[in-house]
Amino acid sequence: MTIGNAEHYSAKETEEMAMKINSYLAFNGQCKQAFEFYQQVLGGDIVMMMTHRDSPAAEQTPTDQLDRIMHATLIIGDNVLMGGDAPPQYYSQPQGFSVSISIDDVADGERIFTALAENGNVKMPFGRTFWTAGFGMLIDQFGTPWMINCEMTDRGHS
C-alpha cells in the first residue's frame, strides 16, 4: 500500500495504517429491494438495515422519506457492501465505477452475472477473454454497474 510518499514510512508504520475500502452504493428509494436481491444472489448476511424512521434523526427527516433506508450493510465472507437511499436532492445515477466481483468458479460467476443482469442492461456479455476464464459487465435493475471476473486457475476452471 502506498500512502503519500511511501519511502517516508517504515514497514511497521505502513502496516499500522492498513485500511479496508468498501463500496457504498447510493439508491433512489430502492435500497431495501436491492440489498435483499444482492443477498439472494451473492449470499451473505444483511447485518444492518435502518430506515430513517428507526434512526435517532427521525424527527429531522421529512415524513415522505421516513421509510427510506438510511444505512444497509451486507457482509459476504470478508467483504462488506454498504448502501442507503440518498436524499432525493443529492441522488445521481451511478457512473464512472463498477462493483467488481472476482471469483474462481466460472459456473458460479456466470450464475451471478445472469442473476444480476435480470431486468438490467448487459454492457459486455459474460464469456472467456484473453485475461480471464469468464468476464462480463452489466448495470443491474437498480442502476448499479457490476463487473464479474473469473480468475484463470489451474483447478480446471479455465
N, C-alpha and C positions, 0 to 999 in steps of 0.2 A: 504494500500500500504506500502510495506517495502522498504526503501531506506537505504542501508548500515545497520547500527545498529539502528533500529527503536527506541530503548529506548533513543537515544540521541536527538530525535526530539520531540517537543511538538505537540499536535494535530493541533494547528494553523500552525506551520511550515510545517507539513506533508501535510495539506490541500493546502497551498500555492505552494507546489511542485507538485501538481496534473498535470498529463500529459495525453495525448492521444497517443495510439500506433496504427499506421495504417499499413496495408500491402502495400508494394511497390513491384510490380511484374516486373521482367525483361524479355523482349522478344527479339527474334532474327529476327526482321523485321515484326512481326505480331501484334504489339501493337494496331494499329488503328482498325484492324479487331476484335481483342479480346475485346477491350473496347466497341465497337459497339455491339458485341454479348452479353457481360455482361449486358449492359444497356437494351437490348431487353429481356433478361432472368430475370434479377433482378429488373428492373425498375430504377428509379433514373434519375439523370441528369449528363451528361458529361459537367463539367463546365470549363474544360481546355483540349485542345488537340493541343500541339505546336510541330511543326516539327523543325528540326534543321535549315531549310531554313528560318523559320519565327522568329528565335531567334537572339539575339544580337551576338551569336557566329557563325553565318552562314559563315563568311569569313574564320574561322579557321577549318571548317568542310570539310572533303573530299567530293567531288561532288557526289560520289556514295552513300553518307549517308545523303544528304540534306533532303530527303523526309521521313526519319525515324523519329519516334516520340521521341522527347526529353523528354516530360513530358505529362502525361494524368491524369486527376482526375475525378473520378465518385463518386458522392455523392448520397447515398441512405439513406434517413432519417437522422439519426445522425451518420451514418457510412461513412467512406471515404476509397475508394480503389484507389491507385495510381499506376502508372507504366510508363514504357518507353522502347524503344528499346535500349538494351545495345550495346555499341560499339562491333563489331564482335570479336575483340581480347579478350574481357572481358566476353562474354556471356558463360554461362554454363547451362546445363539442370537443372531445379529446382529439389531439393531433400532434404529430411530431414525436411520438413514442409508441412503443408496443410493450405489453407484458409478455415476457419471453419464458417459455417452459422448455427446459431441457430434460429429456427422458431417454433411457436406454432402449426400452422396448418399442419397436416400430408399430406393432399392432395396437398397443395402448396409446401411443402418440396419435395414430390415425383415429382411434376411438374418441380421444379428447378433441382433436381437430373437428371431426364430424359433429360432435355434440355442440361445441362452441359455435360452429358455423350455422347451426339450425336457426332459421329466421334472421340470419346475419348476412354479411357480404364477404364472399371469398375474394381475397386480393391475389393470392397465389395458391393454386390447388396443392394439396398435400402430395408429395412424391419424393423420389430419390433425387439428390443433387450431387454435384462433384464433391461437396464437403460433408454430406450427411446421408444417412440411410433413409431419412424421411424429414421433410420440412414443408411447412405451409404457413401462410399468413391470412388473417381474416379480421373482420370487425364484427363483433358479436351483436346480438339483438339489442343490447343495452348501449352500444356505441363504443365499447372498449376494444382497442386494437390488440391482437394477440399474434405471437409467433410460436409455433410448435417446432422444436428441433430435436431430432433423434440422433444422438451421437453415434458415430461409427464405432463399433466394438468388435472384438474378436469372439463374441459369445453367440455367433450365429444370427445376429440381428441385422447385419449389414448387407 
